[in-house]
Amino acid sequence: MKLTVEWRHYDNEGATCSRCCGTGANLQAVVAEYAARGVAIELQETLLPYDRIGESNLVLINGLPLEELLHGAEAGASECPSCSCLSGQETICRTVQYDGRAYEELTPELIRQGIEAARLHG
């Protein structure tokens, strides 16, 4: 079964915020791990303008937000100084609330858990 992972993030003339940079690096590493094991994952990157910043740092696996694949997780938001610096205005960005913690940068473990949940439900 082929998986599609879409990563949406704010882009300002080729620059993105620090939390999205971390998520992107983690996504690429996890996709490479799965590819080395023969699991086909198509990674799509969607660059967002500022008027869609509410979707920034959103990871969709086969069309489902990561937080929907993780039992008990939900989307949240927090101030993002990095995006505020890039955009020139105070900015609130997405987080994932999971297991009593708010994740600004999506970790490899969260991404792996989401991929495994999608594979089970696929």
C-alpha positions as CSV (number, residue, x, y, z in Angstrom):
1,M,0.0,0.0,0.0
2,K,1.3,3.4,-1.0
3,L,1.0,6.2,1.5
4,T,0.8,9.9,0.7
5,V,2.1,12.4,3.3
6,E,1.4,16.0,2.7
7,W,3.2,18.7,4.7
8,R,1.6,22.2,4.6
9,H,3.7,25.1,5.9
10,Y,4.0,28.9,5.6
11,D,6.5,30.1,3.0
12,N,7.7,33.6,2.8
13,E,10.0,34.0,-0.3
14,G,11.5,30.5,0.3
15,A,11.8,30.9,4.1
16,T,9.7,29.1,6.7
17,C,9.7,29.2,10.5
18,S,11.9,27.2,12.8
19,R,9.2,24.8,14.0
20,C,8.2,24.0,10.4
21,C,11.9,23.5,9.5
22,G,12.2,20.9,12.3
23,T,9.0,19.2,11.2
24,G,10.2,19.1,7.6
25,A,13.6,17.6,8.5
26,N,11.8,15.0,10.7
27,L,9.4,14.1,7.9
28,Q,12.2,13.6,5.4
29,A,14.1,11.4,7.8
30,V,11.1,9.2,8.6
31,V,10.1,8.9,4.9
32,A,13.7,7.8,4.2
33,E,13.6,5.2,7.0
34,Y,10.4,3.7,5.5
35,A,11.8,3.8,2.0
36,A,14.8,1.8,3.2
37,R,12.4,-0.8,4.4
38,G,10.5,-0.9,1.1
39,V,7.5,1.1,2.2
40,A,6.4,3.5,-0.6
41,I,5.6,7.0,0.8
42,E,5.0,10.0,-1.5
43,L,5.9,13.2,0.3
44,Q,4.1,16.3,-0.9
45,E,5.0,19.8,0.3
46,T,2.4,22.5,0.1
47,L,3.7,26.1,0.5
48,L,1.2,28.4,2.1
49,P,0.7,32.2,1.9
50,Y,0.2,34.1,5.1
51,D,-3.6,34.1,4.7
52,R,-3.5,30.3,5.2
53,I,-1.1,30.3,8.1
54,G,-3.7,28.5,10.2
55,E,-2.8,25.4,8.2
56,S,0.9,25.8,8.7
57,N,2.8,22.7,10.1
58,L,-0.2,20.5,9.2
59,V,0.8,16.9,8.3
60,L,-1.8,14.9,6.4
61,I,-1.3,11.1,6.0
62,N,-3.6,9.7,3.3
63,G,-5.7,12.9,3.6
64,L,-6.1,12.7,7.4
65,P,-4.5,15.1,9.8
66,L,-1.8,13.5,12.0
67,E,-3.8,14.4,15.2
68,E,-6.8,12.4,13.9
69,L,-4.6,9.3,13.5
70,L,-3.1,9.5,17.0
71,H,-5.6,8.4,19.7
72,G,-6.4,11.2,22.1
73,A,-4.5,13.9,20.1
74,E,-5.9,17.2,19.0
75,A,-4.8,20.3,17.1
76,G,-3.8,23.3,19.2
77,A,-2.1,26.6,18.7
78,S,0.6,28.8,20.2
79,E,2.5,31.9,19.5
80,C,5.2,31.5,16.9
81,P,8.0,34.1,17.2
82,S,9.7,32.7,14.1
83,C,6.6,33.2,11.9
84,S,6.0,36.5,13.5
85,C,9.5,37.6,12.5
86,L,9.1,36.2,8.9
87,S,5.6,37.8,8.4
88,G,6.2,41.0,10.3
89,Q,3.1,40.5,12.5
90,E,2.1,38.5,15.6
91,T,1.4,35.0,14.5
92,I,-0.3,32.0,16.1
93,C,0.6,28.6,14.6
94,R,-0.6,25.0,14.8
95,T,0.6,22.6,17.4
96,V,-0.4,19.0,18.2
97,Q,-1.5,18.2,21.7
98,Y,-0.7,14.6,22.6
99,D,-0.1,12.6,25.7
100,G,-0.1,15.7,27.9
101,R,2.3,17.7,25.8
102,A,2.1,20.4,23.2
103,Y,4.3,19.7,20.1
104,E,5.3,22.7,18.1
105,E,7.7,20.7,16.0
106,L,6.3,17.3,15.0
107,T,8.8,14.6,16.2
108,P,9.9,11.5,14.3
109,E,8.1,9.4,16.8
110,L,4.7,11.2,16.3
111,I,5.2,10.9,12.5
112,R,6.0,7.2,12.8
113,Q,2.9,6.6,15.0
114,G,0.7,8.4,12.5
115,I,2.1,6.4,9.6
116,E,1.6,3.1,11.4
117,A,-2.0,4.1,12.3
118,A,-2.6,5.0,8.6
119,R,-1.1,1.6,7.5
120,L,-3.4,-0.3,9.9
121,H,-6.5,1.6,8.7
122,G,-5.4,1.6,5.0
